[in-house]
């Protein structure tokens, strides 16, 4: 059973996860995050545990953009500029939704879309958008995470630190 937790991170910690590969376009924040190919690959793996299904899942995991749920009630931001961009102020506290297993081990929940968030939490949240590379970096370096769990409310896909390291290395190897 997974338990929902809030973890506190200063606004400066969020900025450390902004590495973007030169060959990857920036995330368009005006387009809703959906991952139908990843959701289909997760579904396929439930019915077919063959190597082809596993390989397809690995590819989709590294192509995905994930939503990370945050509570922004203590986040202070500037007014939007002409391009709609805001700056998170230094004294901000951004609370990242975390989850834990029955042993108390903490996991970062990643969501494929807003519908998956709605199935997991009934409180109002905002989100950060993490391309897979940034999600893997965050899970490995920004806390005491034992892994991630994708869509924890339904068809949950838990990934251990070793699996995340493998995925991160695949991105690096394919550059």
Secondary structure as UniProt FT lines:
FT   STRAND          3..10
FT   HELIX           11..15
FT   TURN            16..17
FT   TURN            22..23
FT   TURN            29..30
FT   HELIX           36..47
FT   HELIX           51..63
FT   STRAND          65..74
FT   TURN            82..83
FT   TURN            90..91
FT   STRAND          93..100
FT   TURN            102..103
FT   STRAND          106..111
FT   HELIX           114..120
FT   STRAND          126..131
FT   HELIX           132..141
FT   STRAND          147..150
FT   TURN            152..153
FT   STRAND          157..160
FT   HELIX           161..173
//
